[in-house]
């Protein structure tokens, strides 16, 4: 499995020289089989624009899998040139809603006039909009397990994606304190999160907050790096990637964060443009 980090920021893009090192685009991770072009994209934040270069400018033929429908996970969708193409073949999946809402109509709440000049159905190429339910699915040669995890403001899924023996767990927005403080005050290590992460080669996890910010800012729906690392330890993950960086967290602060965690499992801070082979 090839993992390419197209966008690693959370909440809003972060332009400017102080953010250039780790990157300012919002959430998008591209997955591919070996040397093949990416066929599964996780989230469609502004980082999805970079996926066109990964496809050498050609059309995207695969699946866009959204964790939830907040702006920073879908705003890049109409700017993904390889998908907005006459030759594209795209399946876009969103978490199934409690009210059974149609996927295209859900997207259109944010992507239609007067908020945006085009609607989902205006995208060129062949598009299929659908909902994904919790459970195991086969998507583009990947085995994907979806589970609901706590995050403020709409149903949110985490995903466990496997390919040829390699496994990635993706939980970019996760608020474990919504279930209580837990024994260590970082939030509950609940069944869904532990099951998604169990034995993963790489856990890509929400680390928007510093420990010192948890008490005041966690109610907005995020977790801290210490929680991500302890979840990985409890679940037996082989490595951790801290993700969904706070939009005002400058490069020097992210570099300092990376030095705080030593021992096992190894911990890195997600950097836009990086490629990881699992």
C-alpha positions as CSV (number, residue, x, y, z in Angstrom):
1,X,0.0,0.0,0.0
2,X,1.3,3.4,-1.0
3,X,0.1,6.3,1.2
4,X,0.5,9.9,-0.1
5,X,-0.3,12.8,2.2
6,X,-2.0,15.5,0.1
7,X,-3.4,17.6,2.9
8,X,-2.7,17.3,6.7
9,X,-4.2,20.5,8.2
10,X,-7.5,20.7,10.1
11,X,-10.4,23.2,10.2
12,X,-9.1,25.7,7.7
13,X,-6.2,25.9,5.2
14,X,-3.1,27.6,6.6
15,X,-1.3,29.6,3.9
16,X,2.0,31.4,4.5
17,X,5.7,30.8,5.1
18,X,5.2,29.8,8.7
19,X,3.2,26.7,7.6
20,X,5.2,25.7,4.4
21,X,7.3,23.0,6.1
22,X,4.4,20.8,7.2
23,X,1.9,22.1,4.8
24,X,-1.3,24.2,4.9
25,X,-3.9,22.2,2.9
26,X,-6.7,20.4,4.6
27,X,-7.3,16.7,4.9
28,X,-6.7,14.3,2.0
29,X,-4.8,11.1,1.9
30,X,-4.3,9.1,-1.4
31,X,-3.9,5.4,-1.4
32,X,-2.6,3.2,-4.2
33,X,-1.6,-0.4,-4.8
34,X,2.2,-0.6,-5.4
35,X,3.2,1.6,-8.3
36,X,-0.4,2.0,-9.6
37,X,-2.0,5.4,-9.6
38,X,-4.1,6.2,-6.4
39,X,-7.5,4.6,-6.6
40,X,-8.8,5.5,-3.1
41,X,-8.8,9.0,-1.7
42,X,-9.6,9.6,2.0
43,X,-11.4,13.0,2.4
44,X,-11.6,15.8,-0.1
45,X,-10.1,18.8,1.7
46,X,-8.2,21.4,-0.2
47,X,-5.2,19.0,-0.3
48,X,-7.1,16.9,-2.9
49,X,-5.9,19.4,-5.6
50,X,-2.5,17.7,-5.3
51,X,-3.9,14.3,-6.3
52,X,-4.1,15.5,-9.9
53,X,-0.3,15.6,-10.1
54,X,-0.2,12.0,-8.6
55,X,-2.3,11.0,-11.6
56,X,0.0,12.8,-14.1
57,X,-2.9,15.0,-15.0
58,X,-5.0,12.1,-16.1
59,X,-8.6,11.3,-15.1
60,X,-9.3,9.8,-11.7
61,X,-11.0,6.4,-11.7
62,X,-11.7,5.3,-8.2
63,X,-13.4,6.2,-4.9
64,X,-13.5,9.3,-2.7
65,X,-14.3,8.2,0.8
66,X,-15.3,10.9,3.2
67,X,-15.1,10.6,7.0
68,X,-17.7,13.3,7.5
69,X,-19.1,16.4,5.8
70,X,-17.3,19.3,7.5
71,X,-15.9,22.0,5.2
72,X,-12.3,21.0,5.7
73,X,-13.0,17.5,4.4
74,X,-15.0,18.3,1.3
75,X,-14.1,21.9,0.1
76,X,-11.5,20.7,-2.3
77,X,-13.9,18.5,-4.2
78,X,-14.9,20.8,-7.1
79,X,-11.2,21.8,-7.5
80,X,-9.9,18.3,-8.1
81,X,-9.2,18.5,-11.8
82,X,-8.7,14.8,-12.4
83,X,-12.1,14.1,-11.1
84,X,-13.9,17.0,-12.8
85,X,-13.0,15.5,-16.1
86,X,-14.9,14.1,-19.0
87,X,-13.1,10.8,-18.6
88,X,-13.3,10.4,-14.9
89,X,-15.1,7.6,-13.2
90,X,-15.8,8.5,-9.5
91,X,-17.6,6.9,-6.7
92,X,-18.1,9.3,-3.7
93,X,-19.1,7.7,-0.4
94,X,-20.3,9.6,2.7
95,X,-21.3,8.2,6.1
96,X,-24.9,7.1,6.0
97,X,-27.1,9.6,7.9
98,X,-29.6,8.7,10.6
99,X,-32.4,10.3,8.5
100,X,-31.3,8.4,5.4
101,X,-30.4,11.6,3.5
102,X,-29.3,11.3,-0.1
103,X,-25.5,11.6,-0.5
104,X,-25.7,14.1,-3.4
105,X,-28.3,16.2,-1.6
106,X,-26.1,16.3,1.5
107,X,-23.1,17.6,-0.5
108,X,-25.3,20.1,-2.3
109,X,-26.1,21.8,1.0
110,X,-22.6,23.3,0.9
111,X,-21.9,23.0,-2.8
112,X,-24.6,24.9,-4.6
113,X,-25.7,28.5,-5.1
114,X,-25.6,30.9,-3.4
115,X,-22.7,29.4,-1.5
116,X,-20.9,27.9,-4.6
117,X,-21.6,28.4,-8.3
118,X,-21.9,24.7,-9.2
119,X,-23.7,21.6,-7.8
120,X,-22.4,18.1,-7.4
121,X,-24.3,17.0,-10.5
122,X,-22.4,19.6,-12.5
123,X,-19.1,17.8,-12.1
124,X,-17.9,16.3,-15.3
125,X,-17.4,12.6,-15.9
126,X,-19.2,9.7,-14.5
127,X,-20.1,10.2,-10.8
128,X,-21.9,8.0,-8.3
129,X,-22.9,9.4,-4.9
130,X,-23.8,7.0,-2.2
131,X,-23.8,6.4,1.5
132,X,-21.5,3.9,3.3
133,X,-22.8,2.0,6.4
134,X,-20.7,0.8,9.3
135,X,-19.1,-2.6,8.7
136,X,-16.8,-4.2,6.2
137,X,-16.7,-3.2,2.5
138,X,-14.6,-4.0,-0.5
139,X,-13.6,-0.8,-2.3
140,X,-11.2,-0.6,-5.2
141,X,-9.2,-3.7,-4.2
142,X,-9.0,-2.5,-0.6
143,X,-10.9,-4.0,2.4
144,X,-12.4,-1.1,4.3
145,X,-13.9,-1.3,7.8
146,X,-16.1,1.7,8.7
147,X,-17.1,2.5,12.3
148,X,-18.7,5.6,13.9
149,X,-16.5,7.6,16.2
150,X,-17.3,10.6,18.4
151,X,-16.8,14.0,16.7
152,X,-18.9,17.1,17.1
153,X,-21.3,18.3,14.5
154,X,-22.5,15.3,12.3
155,X,-21.9,11.6,11.9
156,X,-18.2,10.8,11.6
157,X,-16.6,7.6,10.6
158,X,-13.1,6.2,11.1
159,X,-11.7,3.7,8.6
160,X,-9.5,0.7,8.7
161,X,-8.1,0.0,5.2
162,X,-6.2,-3.2,4.3
163,X,-4.3,-4.2,1.2
164,X,-2.1,-7.3,0.7
165,X,-1.3,-7.6,4.4
166,X,-0.7,-3.9,5.1
167,X,-3.3,-2.0,7.2
168,X,-3.8,1.7,7.7
169,X,-6.2,3.2,10.3
170,X,-7.5,6.7,9.5
171,X,-9.2,8.8,12.2
172,X,-8.5,12.4,11.4
173,X,-11.3,13.8,13.6
174,X,-11.9,12.1,16.9
175,X,-13.2,13.5,20.2
176,X,-12.8,10.8,22.8
177,X,-13.5,13.1,25.7
178,X,-17.2,13.2,24.4
179,X,-17.4,9.8,26.0
180,X,-15.8,10.9,29.3
181,X,-12.3,11.8,30.5
182,X,-11.1,8.2,30.7
183,X,-8.6,7.0,33.3
184,X,-5.9,9.4,32.1
185,X,-8.0,12.4,31.4
186,X,-7.3,12.2,27.6
187,X,-10.7,10.6,26.7
188,X,-12.1,7.1,26.6
189,X,-10.3,4.4,24.6
190,X,-13.6,3.1,23.3
191,X,-14.4,-0.1,21.5
192,X,-14.7,1.4,18.0
193,X,-11.4,3.2,18.1
194,X,-9.5,0.2,19.5
195,X,-11.1,-2.2,17.0
196,X,-10.2,0.1,14.0
197,X,-6.6,0.6,15.2
198,X,-5.9,-3.0,16.4
199,X,-2.6,-4.2,15.0
200,X,-2.4,-1.5,12.3
201,X,0.8,-0.8,10.5
202,X,0.1,2.9,10.7
203,X,-2.5,4.9,12.7
204,X,-3.2,8.3,11.2
205,X,-5.0,10.2,14.0
206,X,-6.4,13.5,15.0
207,X,-3.8,15.5,17.0
208,X,-5.1,19.0,16.5
209,X,-4.7,19.9,20.2
210,X,-1.8,20.1,22.6
211,X,-2.3,18.6,26.0
212,X,-2.5,22.1,27.5
213,X,-5.3,23.0,25.1
214,X,-7.4,19.9,25.8
215,X,-9.6,21.2,28.6
216,X,-10.7,24.3,26.8
217,X,-10.7,23.2,23.2
218,X,-11.7,19.5,23.1
219,X,-15.5,20.4,23.1
220,X,-15.0,21.5,19.5
221,X,-14.4,17.9,18.6
222,X,-10.7,17.0,18.6
223,X,-8.0,15.1,20.6
224,X,-4.4,15.6,21.5
225,X,-1.3,13.7,20.4
226,X,-0.9,12.0,23.8
227,X,-4.2,10.3,23.2
228,X,-3.3,9.2,19.7
229,X,0.0,7.6,20.9
230,X,-1.6,5.9,23.9
231,X,-4.4,4.5,21.7
232,X,-1.8,3.2,19.3
233,X,0.1,1.5,22.2
234,X,-3.1,-0.1,23.6
235,X,-4.2,-1.3,20.1
236,X,-0.7,-2.6,19.1
237,X,-0.1,-0.3,16.2
238,X,3.3,-0.3,14.6
239,X,3.5,3.5,14.0
240,X,1.6,6.7,14.6
241,X,1.2,9.7,12.4
242,X,-0.1,12.8,14.1
243,X,-2.6,14.5,11.7
244,X,-5.2,17.3,11.3
245,X,-2.9,20.0,12.6
246,X,-4.4,23.1,14.1
247,X,-4.5,25.9,11.5
248,X,-2.5,28.3,13.6
249,X,0.2,25.7,14.6
250,X,3.3,26.9,12.9
251,X,6.1,24.7,11.6
252,X,8.4,25.3,14.7
253,X,5.6,24.1,17.0
254,X,4.9,21.0,15.0
255,X,8.6,20.2,14.9
256,X,8.7,20.5,18.7
257,X,5.7,18.3,19.0
258,X,7.5,15.5,17.1
259,X,10.3,15.5,19.6
260,X,8.0,15.0,22.6
261,X,7.3,11.3,21.8
262,X,10.0,8.7,22.2
263,X,10.0,4.9,22.5
264,X,7.5,2.5,20.9
265,X,5.5,2.9,18.8
266,X,7.4,5.4,16.7
267,X,5.6,8.7,16.2
268,X,5.9,11.2,13.4
269,X,4.0,14.5,12.5
270,X,2.2,14.4,9.2
271,X,3.9,16.4,6.5
272,X,2.1,17.4,3.3
273,X,3.7,15.8,0.2
274,X,5.2,12.9,2.1
275,X,4.8,9.3,0.7
276,X,4.8,6.2,3.0
277,X,5.0,2.6,1.8
278,X,3.3,0.0,4.0
